[in-house]
Amino acid sequence: MDPGDPPAVAKTGSDVVRAATAGRRLRVVETGVYRGPHVYGNAPMIRIQLDLGALEAWPTDRLPGFTERLRALLPGLDGHGCCYQEPGGFVRRLREGTWLGHVVEHVAIELQSGAGAAVTRGKTRSVKGRPGVYNVMFAFSDESVGLLAGRLALELVDALLPPELRGISGLDRVCDPPDDTAGRDRLDVALALQTLRRVQRSAALGPTTLSLVREAERRGIPVMRIDEHSLVQLGYGRRQRRIRASITSLTSQIATDAASDKDLTKTLLEDAGLPVPRGAVVRTAEEAVREAERIGYPVVTKPLDGNHGRGVSIGLATADEVRSGFEEAARRSRRVVVERQYVGRDHRILVVDAEVVAVAERVPAHVVGDGVRSIAALIEEENLDPRRGEGHENVMTRIEADDHVLAFLTKAGLALESVPAPGEVVYLRDTANLSTGGTALDRTDDIHPENAMIARRAARAVGLDVAGIDFIAPDIARPVRETGGGIVEVNAAPGFRMHLQPSEGRPRNVARPVIEMLFPRGARSRIPIFAVTGTNGKSTTARMVARVLRTHGLTVGLTTTSGIYINEERVVEADAYGPWSARMVLRDPTVDVAVLETARGGILREGLAFPDCDVGAVTNVAADHLGLKGIETVEDLALVKSVVVEAVHRDGFSVLNADDEITARMSRRAGGRIDYFSLRGSAEMPAFLREHIGDGGLAVMREPTAAGGDIVIHDQRESLRLMRAAEIPATLDGLAEFNVQNALAAAAMCYAQRVPVSAIREGLSGFTTSFEHSPGRLNVFDGHGFRVILDYAHNPAGLKALGSLILKMRLRHLRVIGMVNIPGDRRDEDMREMGALAARYFDEIVFREDPARRGRRPGEIVALLSEGALAVGFPRNCIRCILDEDRAADACLAMAQPGDLVVLTPTDIEAMWRQVLDYRVPIAARARAEEAPRQPRRRRRSAPAAEMRNSA
């Protein structure tokens, strides 16, 4: 952060009070989460927009004791390098004087680090044109943890201020307060870290899922978390796979059900000739006793469909013990398995894709006596091992002295108060599951090939792609056919923790073979992504690209302002040009290719929905949305739009409008190869474009011809004629230059992605201006005796483009009637310009207002539009102001006579199109239309409007 020198102010205590009461205190303006590439970088970040109010005049060097109190609470801040990039750098900034937004950034990072998150990056930037307002940004590993850290950082910084300067508002814009922190001391850092760790535990992926996610990321495979638990998508569209822990898209439901039925599992294994213990399924305790006596003691009892060792009792040697074991198992299942107990060590063999990838020996939870401390004290000491944690969060799980432990100790003649002899090993459970405090020893290199073969065949017999084989053997290095032992269970969704980080022995990367099974070497995990942005033309360009790709035989996921489409079917009706709609397409398992309209708002709000794209295009950048969200100039807007082409990966293409200077300059920051498009032919092309083509670069241009212009592709110093521009129906015989330009961009994007020229030609030649192909974009209706054009020209640049077509069409029509609007969040000067442009193109104007008005008073928008038209001499009697959109459209339609052209610029595109279709021409007007001679008519013009157009 470098906001300049602090202003000079008085330093007395009374002056501090006056400064605080004279202006606002800390206030959270808004919060956003950047999940993909954004204006400030590529790393995911949380953004808190913070208004310092009067505290803008009070940097840290003017707050007595602030720095030392902060360091005492968070000593880790001493290691932050900040702009000096060395330990102590941030403390140096604090002493030199920095602003509180910058402090919040570092505190949020340090709180996350203290909770166990590996985050280090952040930045704070002042908001242009808004003194004292800053965007505070910091990295996060989990969104909920990062947001809570931001809130806690704000509270802590505010609590460190002098009492007269304290008071922060808008905290709920960051996140809700945790349930268990009401009334807490805001300076209690230990409690804050405890809360963050709890949220981190509840939100974090388990060790198995996390290992698979990290391995996928290492391979460059996209990862999308689908729910709050462990359901994760790897890859995009048709190429995706899904995982939940070690259950994968390839895991058979039949195999999973078979593995959960222990009796069926045993039958499948017996049928395959594999060693399994004798036993049976029983429903009563007495049946269990009879079965135990039949097969011989010792026996094991366990639930028929249990897991994680719950309800399992081993080493049962008497009838009473069997009855007790039955009751334990019956709490979890109506049917209980009784089987002969194998004697030996407990092993877990992990089989992935029919190969043994890891073996672990599992040891039940235990303590080792020292002759001094009790078993309870020894358990407490064992739980101090930093490798132990709650549930599955750490390498090992904490040992809980529950009823099962107490019963097991009692059976051994011990209690928690007993003091074991030095070196005596006291086992606390009869099962060796890690989830109950057991430990694991790696034995992967020790397993005998015959035992490995048995495990592989067991996984295949059940049908699991990933299987955990519970294997009892006195010595895993010797065949069980010699030593005795065999398979006691086959588990679906086996945990990886014991193999990833065994208590002893070499860690095994068991995630790698799973990812290689899901995505074999050479298999693709991504689908092509085409991202289109720009002030105008992006919707039509995206639709043209989608049309070409469908012609090429691909299933296309398309996001636009009118909804989300899978091929021709609209699956969601919405203004769908942001990250959420892009993610929906990328999650669709039927999609071969994604075409994503990408607007300014979504980029500013949360960045892109993808880390990179194959083709990124910018159609143009013009003055629109200025004065909003810190975007004050066209250059600011261009910086936002350029995020799309900066996200193009190195093997992709950035498609830029060579005719728009500010867009063409994005080539300096754009990723991949540059691909230009231009309406200017070879004779008029600028020097940079001529050099680009001369160097073998790719460009798509309209070359002038007698027939109105050919679309020509220049690539590798060769030229290829694609088609005549007039052959594209959406160009209206080449008159609609903005659609010619959109077609150039679409052709450039498709050609860059190696779509055959024949498919590009066929797709564009079939693209019309019909409402079905491109709703709200130059839709034409001729069914009322006059022509109606529906077009979403909502800004000056869009109206200019539409106006150039209107001027070419004027001679075909008696009058041109226009309904004009501009969104209420645009600047006053934009509204006046819109009105002046309307005066240039229309004979009769109906100004209306956006239904939302976006903060404007009723009538304010039309007043500014009228002001702009009148300022350039448009007749007052040719202007009508009707606020309601439907009534304004009805007025234009009712005003129309045979031979007129009506141009409607709607907000609700679909409702307006229905209104046009449903309009009933008055009987008298219909009769005039039927009697009208089939010859051109002389246009009536008001003298001022005609003079205005001529001068223009």
N, C-alpha and C positions, 0 to 999 in steps of 0.2 A: 504494500500500500504506500502511495506517495502523494498525499493530498496537499502538499505544500506546507509552508510555514504557518504555524498557528497565529491567529490574530492577537494583537497586543491588548491585554485586559488588565484591570486592577487585580490585586492579589489579596486584599483584605477579606476577613470572614464575612463582613456585612455585604461586600460586593458580590461574594459567592451567592449569598441568599438572594440578593436583588437579581442577579443573572438567572438564577433558577426560576424565580417567580415571574420573570419577564418573558419567558418563552416556554416552549414545550419541553418535557423531559423525554426519556427514552420511549420510543414507540415502534412496535413491529408493524410495518406497513403491509407486507405480504410475505408469503413463503412459497418456494417452489423446489421441486426435486428434479435435477438434471440426471436422467437415467442413461442418456446416450450423448454423442458429440453435441457440443453447444457453443455459444458465442465465445465463452471464456476458455475452452479447452475440450479435451476428449474424455477425461476421467469423470465418472459419475460424481456429482456434488450436490449438496444441499445449499440452497440459496435463501438467506433471510434478508429481506430489505429492511434496514433499520434507520429510523429517523432519530438523530441524536438530539434534535431540538436545541435547547440552550447549551447542552453539553458539547456542542461543536466548538464552543469557546474554551473547553476545558480538557485538553489532552492530558496524558498521564503524568507528565512532569509537573503539572500544576495541581495535582491531587495529592496532598501530603500523606505519605505512608502507604499509598495505594500499591506501589510496586512491591514493597517488601511484604505486605500482608498477602498479596496474591501469590508470591513465591513461597511463602510459608505454607499456604494451603495446597499448592500444586508445585512441589519441588521439581517435577519433571519438566516444567517450562524452561528450566535452565539449559536443557539440552536442545531446545528449538533454535535452529540456525537462522530462520527468517531470511531477510534479503542478504545478510552477511554470510550465509551458508557455512556457518561454523557454530559449535556449541556456545551458548551465551549470546548469540546474535539477537534473539528476541528480547532478552533482558536489556540489552544495550538500547534497543528501540524504545522500550518502556522508559528508560531513564532519559533518553534524548527527547521523548515526547511523541507519543503516537495516539491515535484516536480510539475510542472505545469499541467501535466496530471491529477494528483490527484485533483488539484484545479478545473479544468474543470469539473470533475465528480460532485463535490459538487455544483458548480454554476449551472450546468444543472438541478440538482435535485431541487435546491432552486427556479429557474425560473419557473419550472413546478408547484411547490407548490404555488408560488405567483399567478399563473394563475388559481388555483383552483383544480389542480390534486393532488390526495392523493398518492404521491410517496415518498419513503424515502431511498430506498436501492441503493447501488452502490458499485463498486470495481474497482481498477486500478491495473493492473499487467504488469510487464515488459515482453517483448517478448524475449524468450530464443535465445541467439546467436546474438542479434541485439541491441547493447548498445544505449540507448537513445530513444528506441522505446517502446511505451506502448499501451496496450489495455485499453482504458478508457470505462467503462461500467456503465450504470445507468438504473434504472427501468423507465417504462413509463406506462401511462394509455391509451393513444392514440398514435399510431405510428407517425402520422404526427406532432403532438405537441412535442413529444419527440425528433424527428430529428431536428425540428426547435430550440428547446431549446438547443440542442447540438451545433448547428451552432452559436446561439447567445452567448452561454457560451464561445466558442472559440474566438469570436470577442471581447467580453468584457475583457477576460483575456489578449488578445494580446494588447488591447488598454491601459491597466494598466501598461504595461512594459515601461521601459525607451525608448525614441524615437529611440535610436540607436539599440535597440533589437527588435523593432516591425517589423511585416511583416509575414503574415501567408498565406500559399498556400494550395490549394486543398479543399477549403470550399465547392465547388460545389459537392464534393464527399459525403458530408453529406446530403444536400438538396439544392434546389434552394432558392434564397432569396425571401422574401415576396414582392409582387408588390408595396406595399405602403411604403417601407422603404429605397428606394434609397436615398443615400446622408445623411442618418440620422447619428446623433452622436452615436457612438458605446457605449458610456457610459450612454446613456439615457435609464435607466432601466425602467422608467415608460412607454415609448413607446414600449420597448421590451415586457413588460407584457401585454400591450394593444394588441399588435399583436398576442401574444400567446393565449390570451383569445378569440380573434376573430377566430383564427384557431380552438381552442377548441370548440367553439360554432358551427362552421360549420361541424366539424367532429363528435361531440358527438351524441350519441343516444338520442332520445326524452325521456321524463320521463316515458311514458307508456312502451316503448320497454325496457328501462333500468331497470324498476322494474321487468319485466318478466325475463330478463337476469339474474339479481341478484338472483331472487328466484330459477331459474333453477340451477345456480351455487351452491346455498345453498343446493339443493337436490343432487348435484354431477352429474348433467346432462351436457354433453359436449355442448359448445356453439361455433358456428362458424359464424362470420359476413360475409355475402355473398356479399354485395355491400356497397357503400359509404353512403347509406341512412339507412333505418331501416329494411331491409330484413335480418333476422337472422335464422340460422338453429340450432335447439335444438336436440341433439342426433346425432347418426351416421347411415349411410347406410339405411337399410330397416326400422330401428326403429326411424328414424328422424321425427320431426315435424318442421314446419316453421311458423314464425310469422313476421308480419310487423305491428308495433304498436299492436293494439288489434285484428287485423285480423289474424286468425290462419289457419292452414291446414284444420281444420274442418269447417271453415266458408263457407257457401254455396254462390256461385256466384249468384244464383237466389234470395236468401234472401237479398244479398247486393244490387242487382239491385232494388228489391222491396222497400227496405228501402230508396233508393235514389229517388224514385218516390212517392212523398207525397200523391198524389191522390190514387195511388194503395195501399199504406200503410193504408190509412183511410178506403178503401173498405175492406181490409183484417180484420181490427180491427172491423168494423161494423158487418161484417159477423160472427165474433166471439162473438158478443154481448157486446163489450167493449165500454166504454164512450169516444166519440170523438166529437169535435165541428162540427157544421153544416158548410158547405161551398162548394165551387166549384172551378174549374180551369177556368181561363179566359185568353183571348189573347189581350184585349184592355182595356184601362183605363175606357171607358164608360161601358164595360161589368162588370168591377170591381165595379163601382159605383152601377149599377143595382143589382148585387149580394149582396153588402153590405146592400142595402135598403131592399132587400128581407129577409135576415137572421137577420137583426137588428144590430144597433151599440151598443157598439164599436166592431171594427173588427181588424183582423191582415192580413197583406199581406206578402207573402214570395215567393221566387223562388220555382218552383216545384221540382227542383233537387239541392237545395243549401245545405250548411252545415256551421257549426261554427257560426251560427247566422248572416251570411253575407246576406245583402239585406232584412232583416226582419224589418218590422215596426209594432208597436203594439199601441193599444189605439187610433186607428183612429176613429174619431167621426163625421166627416163631409165628404161631397163628395170631397171637395178639398184635404183634407188629404188623402183620399183613392187614388185620382189620383196621388198625390205625392208619396205615398207608392208603387203604381203600378210601377211608373217610376223607383224607387229605386230597386225593385225586378227584373224588366225587363232588367236591366243592366247585370244580371247574368243568366237569363233564358228567353226563348221565351214565356213560359207559366207560369202564376202566380197563386198562391193559395190565395183565399180570404175566410176567415173563421171567425166565431164568436169567440170573445175573451173570454176565461175563466177568471174569476176574482179570484185571489188568489196568493199564493206564487209559485215561480218557483223552481221545484225540478228535480234533475237528479237521477233516480233509475238505478243502475247497476245490470244487470241480467247476470249471468254466468252459463251455463249448466242448464238452467231452474230454477235457484235459485237466490233470491235477496241477494247480497253480500254487498251492500253499498247504502246509500242514502245521497244526499247532497242537501241542500237548496242553491240556487244560488242568489246572490244579485248583481244588476247592479253596474257598476263603479260609485262611488260617493265620495263626500268630505263633511266634517262637518265644518260649519262656526265657526269663533272665533270673528266675529265683527270687525276685523282689516284688515285681508288679503283678497285679491281678490281670485276669483275662480281659476285663473291661478296660483297664488302663492300657493294655497292649493293643486293643482294638482302636482306642482313641489315638494312640501314637501312630498306628498303621494308617489311619485316615488323614494324618498330617502330610503324608506323601503327596507332593504336588501333582503327581500323575493320577491321583484319584479325584473323582468329581461326582456330581449328581448325574444319575442316569447314564447316558452314553456320551456326555460332553467331553470326557477326558479318556486317557489311555485305559484307565481302570476305574471301577466304580467303588464308591465308599461302602464299607462294610456296615450293615445295619444289624444291631442285636435284636432281631424280631423274635416272634414266638417260635419260628422254626429253628433258629439258632439256640434258643433256650432249651427246646425239646431235645435237640441233638446233643447238647452238652449234658443234659440230664441223663440221657441214654448212656453217655460215656462216664457217668459218675462225677461230673464236674458242674460248676456254676460260674457265673460271671465274676464272682468274688474269689474263685480259686486262683492260686499262685502256682503256675507251672514251673517245673525245675529248669535250670539253665540248659538251653539247647533243645528242650522238649517242644515238638511240633504239635500244636493243638488245632485240629480241624474244626471248623465252625459249621460246616454244612456237608451233606453227603453228595451234592451235585457241584459240578465245577464250572457253572456258567459265569461268564464275566459280569453279567447283569446283577449277580448277587455277590460280587466282590471277589470272584476267582481271578487267577492270574494265568498268563499264557506263555509258553516257551516254544520258540520256533523249532520245528522238526522237519522242515521241507526237504533238507538235504539228506535226511536220515531214512525216509520211508523206503521200504523194500518194493521193487517193481511189481511184485505180485499183489501186494496190498494196494498199490496205486491202481493196478488193473481192476481190482474188485471195486474200488471207489468209482472209477470211470463207468464201469458197467452198471453200477447202482444208479448213477445219475441218468443214464440212458434208459434203464428199465422203468424208472418213474416218469421220465420225459422232461426233465428240467434242464434249461440252458445254464442256469447258475444254481448249484446245489451245495449244501453243507452236509457232509456225511459224518455222522457221529460214529466213531470207530473205537472199539475197546480192544486193546492189545497189550500184552505184557511188555513187548519190545517191538516198536513200530518198524525196526530195521530187520525183523525176521518175519517170514510169512505166517499169517494167523492159522493157516492150515496145519502148521507145525506146533505153534505155541498155544493155540486156542484163542478164542475171541472172535469178533466179527462186527457186523453193522447193527447198531441199536436204533438208529433213526436216520431218516433222510429229510433234510429241511429245505423248504422253499424260503426265499428271501433271507439267506444267511448273512449275519453281520460280518463286516470286514475288519472290525477294530482289532481283534486279536492278531491278525496277520499284518495290518498296517503298522502297528506299534506294539509288538509283543513285550511282555515284561522282561524277557531275556531272549537274546538271539537277534538274528538279522531281520529288519523290517522287509516286508514283501509288497511291491507295488501291484496288488491284485486288481486294482482298477484298470490297469492297462489292458489286460486280456479281455475284459468286459467291453471296453470301448472298441477294441480291435474286432471283437465279434459283431458289435452293432454297426461299426463303420470300418470294414476291411480296408487295408491299405489301397489307395486309389479310388475308393468310393467317395462320392461327394456328400457333404452334409448341408450344403447351402443350395438355395435356388437363386437365379439371377434377380437382382433388385434394380429396378429403374426408378429413380427419384427425380421428380420435376418440381421446380419452384420458379418464382418470378412474380412480378406485380400483376401482369395480365397474360392470358394465353395458356396458363399451366393446366387448367382443366381440359381444354380442347386437345392440347398436346398429349396429355396422359391418355385420353380416350382414343386418340389416333394410334398411339403406340400399342394400346391394348387391342385395338382392332387388327393391327398388323400381326401381332403375336397370336391372336386367335386364328387368323388366316393360316398361320404357320403350324397350326395343329396343337397349340399349347393351351393348358387350362390357366387362365389369367385371373389373378386376384387384383382388383382395381379399387383404389380409394379416391374419392372425389368429393366436391362440395355437395353432391346430391345423394351420396351414399356409398356403401361398400358393395362391390359386385364380384361374383364369381362367374366368369364368362358373361353371359347376357343376363343372368339372374341377379337382381338386387336383393341381397340378404339382410341389409340393414339400411333403413332410410334415415339419414342423418347428415349433418354437415361434417363429413368424415375426411378431413385432410390433416389430422393430427397424429401424434404417436399412438394413441390407443387404437385407432382404426388400422394403422400399419401393423401393429402387433397382432391384431385379429387376423389379418391376411397371412402373416408369417406363421401363425399357429394352425392355419387351415391345412389339413392333411391331403387335400386334393389339388393344391395349387402348385403349378410348375414354375410360374414366374410371377413376381410382384411388381405392379406398376403403381407408384405411390405419389399422389399429389401432396406436396409438402409445403405448408403455408407458414408464414412468418409467426403467427400466434403460437403454434405448437412448438416451434424452435425456441422461442423466447420462454415459453412456459416450462418445458421439460426436455428440450433438446430433441435429437432424433431417436427413433425407435430401434435403430440398428447401428452397430459400430462402424460399418462401412457398406458401400454399395458398389455395384458393377458399373452402372451408368448414372451419372448425376447431370442434370441439365438446369440451366437458368435461362428462361425465355427473355427476360428484360428486367430492369429495375427503374421504376418511376416514382414520383412523389405520391405516396399514399400511406396512410396510417402514421403520418408524421405527428410528433407531439404525444405519442402514446408509448408507454413502457420504456421510456428513456431513448426512443428513436426520434431524434430531432431533425436529422438531415437525410438526404438521399444516400449519402455515404454511410451513415449509420445503418440504413436499411440494407444496403449492399453487403455490409459486414454480416448481417443476419442471414441473408440469402446465400452467401458464399459458404456457409456451414455445410450445405449439401454437397458442393463439389470438393470441398476439403475432405469430405468423408469418403471420396472415391478411392478404392484400394489401388495399389500400384499397377495391377494388371488391367484396370478398368479405364473408362473414358469420361472426361468432363466435357460436356457439350455446352458451348457458349455462343451467345448472339454477338456476332462480329459487328453488327450495325449499331449496337448499343455500347457506347464507349465504356461506361462504368462496369458493364457486364464483361466485356472483353478483357478488362484489366484483371479480372479474377483469375486469369491464367497463371498469374504469379503465385497464387496460393493453392490452386486446384491440384487434386491428385490424379494419378494415372496419365494417360495421353490426352492431349487437347484435340477437340473436334469442334470446329466452328460451323455455323450456318449463317447465310447472308442472302438478302434480297438483291444486293448489288452484284452485278455480273463482273466478269473478268476485267472489263474496261474501266470500271469504277471502284474496284476493290482497293482498300487501304494498303499501305506498304507492308504492315505486319502480316496481313492475310496473304498477300502475294508471296512474302518470304516463307510463311508457314507451308503453303502449297508447294513452293519450290523446293522445300526441304523434305518433301514426301509426306507432309502432314495430311490429315483427313479433314475435308470440308465439304459441305453440301450447300449448293448455291442455285439461285435462279438466274439462268443466263437468258438475256433478251433474245427473242425470235419474233418473226412476223406473226406467229400464232399466239403471242402473249407471254411467252417465256417457257423455257424448259428447266426442269430440275435436274441438275448435274452433280454427280458425286466425284470429287477429286481425292484420290488416294494413291500413295506410292508413285507420284508423278504421272499417274494415268487418270484419264477422265472417262466417266461412264454416264451416259444419258439414262436417267431413270424414267421420266415421263413428262408430258406437258402439264404445267400447273393447272390448266383449265380442265384436265381430265379428272381432277379431284372435285367431286360435286360440292363439297363444303366451301370451295373458293368462289362459287357462283360465277363460273366461267372465267376465273382468274381475277374478278373485280375485287373480291374481299382479300386484300393484301395481308391482313393480319392472319387469316387462315392459311394463306400461302406460306407465311412465315412459320406458323405452327406446324405445317406439314413438313417444312424443311427441318425443323427441330426433331420431329418424330422420325423422319427418314434417317437423320444423322444418328439418333439414338439406336435405332434398330440395326442399321448397317454396322455400327461399332460393335454390336453384340453378335455379329456374323449371321444375322437373319438373311436368308436368300433374297436377292433383289426381286425375284418374281413374287415373293410373299409381300414385300414392301409395296410393290406396285399394285398388287391385287387388293391389299388391305386399304391403301389410300384411295384407290379408285372406287371403292365401295363405301367410303365414309361420307355421309351426307350431313346436312344441317337439320335433319329431322329431330324432333323432340326425343325420340327413342335413342338416337345415336349420341346426342349431345344436348341434354336438357338445359335451356336457358342460354344457349350459345348460338345466336344467329338462327333461331327457329323461324321458319317462314310459313304463313298460312294465307291462302288465296281464296278461301271459300265464301267470303262475304261481299264480293264485288269490289273490294279494295284489298290491298296487300297489308298484312300485319307481320312485323318482325319483333320477335321476343329476344332480348339480349341483356345479359347481366353486366351492362356497362355501368359500374358503380363508382368510378373514379375518373378524374380528368383524362388520364392516359387512355383508359378504356373507351371513353366517349370520343376522343380524338380518332381512335382506330375505327370505331363504328361510323363516325362522321365522314371519314374519307370514303367509305363505301356509299353512304347516303348521297354525297355530292356526285358520285358517278351514276347513281340511279335516278337523280332528280328529273332528268329529261323524260323518263318513262312515267312520271307521276304528276298529277295536278298539284297536290299540296303534300307537304310532309308534316305530320302531326306527331309530337313527341311527348311522352310521359317521362319525366326526369326526376331523379332522387339522388341523394348522397347520404351515406350513413352519418348519424349524428355525432360520432366521435372524431370526425375529421375537423381540421382547422377552419376558421372562418374564411381565410383566403382561398382554401380549396373549394369551399361552397360557392364563393363568388366566381371563381374560375369556371366551375361547372355550369353556372348560369350563363356566363358569357359564351361558353362553347355551345350550349344549347341554342343560343340566339343565332349562332353561325349556321346551324344545320336545319333548324325547323322553322316552319311558317306559323304554326300554332303550338304553344307549349302549355302543358299542364304540369305544374310542379307539385310534388307530393312529399310526404315524409315517411321515413322508416318507422314502422310500428313501435319499435323499441325506443327510438329517439336517442338513446344512449346518453342521457344526462341533459338533453336540450329541452327547453320549454315548448309546448305545442305552438306551432306557427313560426318558431325561430328559424327552422331550416328553410322553409319556403320563402321567408322574408329575405334571407341571405342569397338564395338562388335568384330570386326576382331582382334583387339589388345588382347582382352581376350581369343579368341580361339587360336591364335598363341602362346600366352604365355604358354599354356599347351601342345604345341607340335602338334597342328592340322595342317595338310598339307596345305600350302598356295594355292596349285593348286586345292584344293577342296572347296575353298571359292569364292563366287561370291557376289559382292555388286551391287545391283540394287535398286536405291532409290524409284522408283515408285512401289506401291503395286500391281497393276494389272500386270505390266511387270514382277515383281518378281515371282508372282504366275504362270504366263505363263511359265517362265523359269523352275520352278520346275516340272510342269506338262509335259513340252516337254522333260525334262531330264529323266523322269520315263520310265522304261521298265517293261514288264510283270513280276509280282512277287514282284515289289518294293512297298515300303510304303512311301507315300508323306504326310508330316505333315505341314499344313498351319496355321499360327497364325495371323489372320486378324485384321484390325482395323474396316473396313466396313464389318461387318459379312454377311449381306444379299447380298451385291454386290459380295462378294467373293464366297458365296454358288452358286449364279447364274453362276458365271464364271466357277466353277467346273462342274456344270451340263451342261453348254453349250460348254465345251471344246470338240474339235473334235480330236480324236487320229489319227495321221498320218496313211495312208493306210498300209505302210510297218510295222509299229509297231502293227497294228491290226492283220495283217497276222501272225506275229510272235506269238502274243498272242493266236491265234486260233490253231497254230501248236505246241504250247508248250506242252511237256509231262506233265501228271498229276502226278507229283512226286516232292518231295522237291528238291530245287536247292541248290547248294553250294554257299554261299555268298562270294562276292569279298570284301575284306577289304584292306584298305591301312594299311600298317604295323604300322605306328605311331598311327593311330586311334585305331587299335585293341589292341595295347599294353596299350594305355591310358585307354580303357574300362576295360581291364583285371585288371590293377592296381587299377582302381576305384572299 
